[in-house]
Amino acid sequence: MAQKNETPVLIVSLLLTLALLGGGAWWVLNRFAPGALTPGAQNPTAANGDSDSPQNASNTPTQERLSSGERVLFAETSPEKQAGVEAIASGNFEQAVSDLEAALQANRNDPEALIYLNNAQIGDQTAYSIAVPVPAATSANPALEILRGVAQAQTEINQAGGINGVPLKVLIANDDNDPQVSRQVAEALTENSEVLGVIGHFGSEATLAAAEIYQNSGLVMISPTSTSMQLSEVGNYVFRTVPSDRFTAAALSRYMVNTLQAQNAAIYFNSESDYSQSLKDEFTTALYGDGGQILAEFDLADPAFSAADTLQQAASQDAEVLVLIANTATLDQALQVVTVNRGQLRLLGGDSIYNPKTLQVGGEAAVDMVVAVPWHILSDPQAAFVQSSRNFWGGDVNWRTAMAYDATQTLVAGLKSNPTREGIEQTLSASNFATEGATGTIRFLPSGDRNQAEQLVIIEPGSRSGYGYDFVPVQ
């Protein structure tokens, strides 16, 4: 191992890192344009459900944010898709089916088009309706990933004859991942008596803002991506298929103490992010419980943040491990730490570090970093969902798609038992509730949290991602 105090070298490395980050941003954004799905690659795309990125809330009327096929909510479209939504809006479902089938032949990876096609095939028939709020305008990549899980489940269910013979209809909502907008969307969905359940929202702040409305109105909400511990306290109508921050913290702490045989950690976090604060608190509790300790905390959102200075401080205090609990808004700062560290201290990361930029910018400096994720496609390559999702989308999907698929299957299980808002809640809250999903058996704790551990992945040299490095399951 190199000597810990190499300040001049660290400062030079920091400058190189900043250049890499600036130069690499355009390449990453263009490679992972909205809707991109790389066949054979891991496609981790944007960080996690809790991006907490600055959002540009618009004055778009709430009703124009909702669509079961009457309008396109994503910026990228095609003439065939546009014709399809116009046909749905006019009630010409036969023409809509033809147009949307043509749109999917041109772009098989478009889940919005597939959902609208399924809805057009239902037409005016009686159907059970669920809603999926996603940030279609502000975070298109993760929004499409969530919708892929919902669209695949909807297609499989309807092709198999529906739910006790009744097809499943999906309403998409665009909430910009903005708490104010998510509340407006939640109010509109609760007022729509046809909506029997909700899959969403994306980030914890938007989800928490909407959750109280669903709870007070008696409408089940299942988030596939929000991990903040505050969701556990909202009430009995709020669930999630993604494990909470408590599971992430426990997995990382055990790996640090038991596998790395390390006790001293320094934490990097964003003080302005509910997600980052929640995971930091949970990890601190878990680590002290496992016999370790936190020697230093560094705020990635501090305007005066310096990767070189904080690394020197961490090393001088005999830190053995750096724990990166960034969100999307502070990922660049976290990657400065990775590059300047150059493998000197071991690295652990929360699920927001599972990002293509980590592979592309971190490169060799990120090798051996361990990250906690809800699910990884290589953890069980022969699983039915892995095979079916590849057939659907022509490439590998990531954990957001799997968790959204599980959320849809959970609502379907509730609809099968008792297709009312109250009936779904009673079914999911039962102590013996269990249903099968993409990631195995789905069960909930009394808090509504998913009763499932996180998985750990490690960065190694490889070719699946296209960057020369891959996330692979820890063996």
N, C-alpha and C positions, 0 to 999 in steps of 0.2 A: 504493500500500500504506500502511496506517496505521502510525504510529510504533510501535516494538516495545515500549517500556516504558510501558504504560498500566495500572499496578497497580490504582488505584482502580476503573477501569472493569472490569478483569478480575475483581476480587473481587465486584462487583455481579453480573457475568455468571455467576459461579460459583453465587451464591445463587439466581439465576433458574434455572440449570440443575438444581440440586438439587430445586427445586420442580417443574420439568418432569418430572424422572425419577420423583419420587414420584407425581405426578398421572397420568403416562402409563402407569405400570406396570399398573394395573387394566385400562385400555383395551386395551393390547397383549395381555395375557394372555387377555382375553375374546374379542378378535377372532381370536386364533390358538389357540382351544381345541383339545384333542387331536383329530386327524383332520381339521382344517380344510384345505380345498384350494380356493383362490379361483380360479374360472374367469377366465382372461385375465390373472391377476396372476402375479408372479414367485414368490410363496410361498417366500421364503428360510427362513422359520421359524427354529428355534433355531440357534445359531451354527454349530458344526461338530462333527465327530466327537469332538473333544477338549474337551468341555465342562468336565471336571474339576470339576463342581459338587458341593457337599456332598451325599452320598447318605445315604439312610436304609435301611441294610441291615436286612432283617427276618430272622426265624427260620423263614421258609417252607422246608419240606423241599425238597430239590433236585428230587425227582420231581414235585412240584407246580408246579415252574417250567417244566416241559416239556410241550408239547402239539402233537400232530399233528391235533388236532380234538376231543380228549376234554374240554377245558376252555377257557374264555375267559381270556386272560391280561391283557387291557386292561380298565380300569375301566368304560369306556363300552360298553354292549352293547344288545341289543334282545330282545324276547320271541322273535322268529323265530331270531335267532342262538343264543340260549340253548337253544331247542328243538333246533336243529341239532346243537350239541355233545352234548347229551344223547342224541340219536339215534345219533351216532357212538360214544359211550361204550357204548351198548347193542348196537352192531353192526348197527343198522338203517340201512344206508347209503342205501337208496332214500328213506327218509323224511328223512334228513339232507340229501340233495341238494335236495329240495323246500323244506325249511325255510331252507337257506342261500341258495338262489336268491331266496326271498322277502325275506330279510335284505338282500341286495344290491340288490334293487329299491328298498328303502327308503333304502339308503345305499350308493351305488355306489363310494364312495371308501374302503371298509373293506377293506384288504388282508388282514387276519387272516381275515375271513369268506371271501374269495376263495380263500385258501390252503386253508382247511378244506373248501371246496366241491370244489376240485381233488382233495384227498385222499379225500373221500367218494366221488367219481366213480371213483377207483381201487379203493376198497374193499379186498378181500382179494387183489387181483391182485399179482403180483410187480412190484416197483418199485425204482428206485434212490432212496435217501434221502440228503438233505442237511439240515443244521441251520443255523438263523439265530438266534444270541443277540443280543437287543436289550434296551434298558432300558424294557420295557413299562410298568412301574409308576412309574418315576421320571422318565422323559423321553419321554413318549408321542409327542409330535410327531415328533422325529427317528426314533424307533423305527418309526412308521407310514410315514415316508418311505422308510426302508430296505426295509421289507416290501413297499411298492408296487413297487419295482424287482424284487424276488424273485418276487412274485405275478404280475406281468406276464410275466416270462420263463417261469415255470412254466406259465402258461396257454397261451402261444404254443407252447411245446415240446410239451405234451401234446395240444393241438389239432392239431398237425402230425404226430402219430403217435408221439411219444415219442423216446427216445434209442435208436436202432437197434431201435425197436419196443417199448421198455420205458418206461413213464411215470415222471415225476419226482415224488417225494413230498417234502414239506417239513415239518420238525419245527421249531417255534418254541420258543426258550428265553428266559426272562426273567432277566437277570443284574443288574438294577438299576444297571448301569454301575459296579459296585462290585468292586474287585480281588479281595476275598476270595470273593465270590459267583461271580465269573467263573471263578475256579479250580475251585470246586465244580462248576459247570456243565460246564467243560472236562473234568473227570474223568469225569463222567457220560456225556458224549458220546463220549469215547474208549473207554469200556467198552461202549458200544452198538455191536455189530459191524455193524448195519445202516447206520449213519451213515458215509458215504463221503467227506464233505467238509463244511467249516464256512465260513459267510459271517459274519464278525464279527471282533472285537467292535466296540463303538461308540467310546469314548474310548481314548486311548493307554494310560492307566494300566491299565484293565481288559483291554485287548488284550495288553499286555506280561505281565500276570499269568497269562493263560491260554496265551500262545504257547509257553512252555517245555513245558507239558504236552502240547500238540499235537505239538511237535517230538519230544519223547521217546517219544511213543506212535506216531509215524508217521501222523498224520492231517493232511491239508492244511487250512490255515486261510487264507482270503482276506479281508482287512479292506477294506471299501469306504470307510472314514472315518478311520482312524487314520493320522496323518502323522509321528509321532515317528521320528527317525533311529535310535533304539535298536532298532526292529523289523528294521532291515536286518541286524542282527548275530545274530539268534536262530537261524537255520538254514534248511535247504533245504525244509522243509515250510511255511514262512511266506511268504505273498505279500500284495500289496495292489493294488487297482485304482485307488486314489487316489494321485496323485503325492506323494512325500515332501516334507518341509520343505525339502530342498535345492533342489527345483524351484521352490517358492514363493519362497524367498529369492533365487534367481537372477533370477526374473522381476521382482521388486520392485526389486532393486539395479540391473538394467540400465535399467529405466524411469526411476529416479531420476537416474542418471548420464547416460544418453544422451538421454532425452526432456526431462526437467526441467532438464538441464544444471546439476545441483546436486551438491555433494560432501559437505556437512556435515549430519549427521543426529543427532537425539536419539531414543532408543528408549524406549518404554513397554512394560513386560512384567510378567508375574506370576511371581515367584520360586518360588511354590509349585506351579506347573504344569509337568509334564514337557513338554507340548506347547509352552507358551510359552517355556520355557527352550531347547528344541530349535530352534525357529524363530529365536529371538534369536541363538543361536550361529551358525546357518547364515547368517543375514542379515549378521551382523558379518563373517564370513569372506568372503562374496560381495562385500560393499561395499568392503572393503579391497582385494580382488583387482581390482575395477573402478576403483580409484583414489580412492574416497571415504573418509570416516572417520566414526567415532562420537564425538561430542563429549560426550554425556551419556547416562546410563541412569537411568530412574525406575521404581521398583517399585510397580505398581498395588496390590499386596497390603499395602503398608506402612500400618499403622493411621493414621499421620500424613500420608498422601498428600494433597497439595493441588494441584489442577490449576493454579490461579493461580500458586502459588509455582514449580512446575516449569516452567511456560511462561515465567516471567520469567527463570529460570535458563537455559533453552534459548536464549532470545532474546539474553541478555547474552553468551552464548558464540558468537553468530553462527550458530546452527543455521538451516538453510534448509528442512529437511523434518522432520516428526514422523512416526515410524513406530510404529503402534499394533499391538502383538503381544499383545493381550489374549486371554483365553479367556472362556467364558460367565460365570464367576464374577466377573470383573473388567470386564465390558463397560460397566457403569454408570460406572465411573471413567474408562474410555476415552472415553465419550461426554461426560463433563464436560470433558475436554480439547478435544474437537471443538467444543463450544459456546463455551467460554471463548476458544478460539483465534480464532473468528469469521473464518476464512479468511485470517488473516495469514500463517501458514506453511503450506506445502503438506503434505497428509496422505497417507500410505500405510497400508494395513492388511493384516493376514493374513486368512486365509479365515474366521476366527471373527467378523470385523467384518461379514461378509455376513449381515445380520440385519435383520428388519423394524424393530426398535427403532432401528437406526442411521438409517433413513429417517424414522421418526416423531419421534424425539427430536432427532436431528441437524439435520434440516430443511435450511434454507438454509446453515447453517454447515458442513454436510457436502458441499455441492456441490463437485465436482471432486476429491473424495477417490477414490483409486484402490485397489482391493482385488483381491488374487489369489484366484482360485477354480479348482477342478479342471475345471469345465464350466459353461457358461451356455446356456440354452435359445435365446437370440437369436443365438448365435454361428453357428448354421446352421439357420434356421427351417424349411427345407424337408427336413431330414433325416428319414429314415423313423421313427426313434425319437420324434422330436418329435411327428410326426403320430399315431403309434400310441398314445403315452402320453396325448395329449389325448383320444383316443377311449376309452381305458380309464377315465380318471379324471375327465373333464369339465373339465379345467383344466391349467395348466402345472405341471410338476414341477421340482424343483431338482436340484442336483448329487448329493445323497445317493441319490436314487432312481436316477439314471443310473449311478452307481458300483456300486450294489447289483445293478442289472440286468447290468452288465458282469461282476461277480463270479460271478453265476449262469451266464452264458454261458461263462465260463472253466471252471467246474467241469463244465459240460455237455460242453465240448470234451474235457476229460480223461476223462469217463465214456465218450464215444464211442470213444476210442482204447483205453482199458484200464480197465474199471470195477472197479478195486480201489484201495485206499488207496495202495499203493505205485505202482500204475500211473498214477494221477493225478499224483503227484509227479514221476514220470519224464517224463510228457508235458509238464507245465508248465515243468519245468526244462530241457528241450531247447533248445539255442541257436536252433533254427529255429522254435520255437513261435510261432504267431500265430493269433488268431481275431478275428472282428468283433463289436463291441459297440455300445452306444448312442453312445459317444464316439469311434468309429473303431476302428482296429486295436489290439488289445491285445497288447502284448509286455512281457516282463519282463527286467530286468537280472539278472545272476548273484545279486545280493542278494535277489531276489524283489520289488524295487521296480518299479512301473509305469514304463515308458520313455516318458513323455509329459510335455510341458511344461504349466505352469499357464496359465490364461487371465487376462487383466486386465479388470476392469470398472470403470467410473467412475460416480459419482453425478451425475445430471442432473435437472432439472425434468421431470416426466412424469406420466402418469396410469395406467400399467399396475398399479402396486402399490396404488393407492388412497390413498397418503399425500401425493401431490403431487410425489414424487421417485422416481426409479427407478435401479436398477443396470442399466447398458447396457454392451455390449462396447466396449473401447477400440478406436478405429479406427486 
